[in-house]
Amino acid sequence: MIAIVDYGAGNLRSVAKALAKLGYMAQVTSEPEVVAEAEAIILPGVGAAADAMESLGKRGLVNTLKEAVAQEKPFFGVCLGLQLLFEASEEGGWHPCLGLLPGTVRRLPPALKVPHMGWNRVRQVGDHPLWKGIPNSSYFYFVHSYYVAPQDESGVIGETDYGLTFASVMSRGNLVGTQFHPEKSGDLGLWVYDNFCRMAGLVPVAAGLGGRTG
């Protein structure tokens, strides 16, 4: 079972529907015990970093998420869920985040239209199982005003250009994260989720994405 972490924000139902369409069993939950026992975790995100961290703390989920990543449980951070994995965000001041990846979260330059909203290309960096079957420089759907600035560039597996080049996909061990929203990115977005589930060793419990093999 995949735990979709509910901390009071995020495209929870959209993520759940995407996984259901692929045939995977998922549960939206705010219970630390359920998250801890899940085979894989998805941390979705819409909103502000400070509010999200406060909500995670009130629900007792901060240590649960840290322990899951330390144990290399398959973990997927989406949009704000990716940003929360870093040390701190400058959104609305300076706010500590989960500190699971070295680096910070910065605002897109003022000369750019924010939020960055709509379809944009993701250039694949290296060969990673998250990209299996997905053409390089495919389009995915973004909605964000901040971006991650990792200290360790070796974890960058996808980049996007929007007035600057920023890391739009990260990976370390069993952890992956995308700045774009796979659940809003059509069939290729579903393939990203499917690849994550396959990486996690999960097996669909129902008929998955029709026509895909291998």
PyMOL commands that set and color helices and strands:
alter all, ss='L'
color gray80, all
select helices_A, chain A and resi 12-22+32-37+49-58+62-70+80-83+129-131+153-155+182-184+186-199
alter helices_A, ss='H'
color red, helices_A
select strands_A, chain A and resi 2-5+26-29+40-43+75-78+86-89+95-96+101-107+116-124+138-144+146-150+156-161+165-172+175-178
alter strands_A, ss='S'
color yellow, strands_A
deselect
rebuild
show_as cartoon
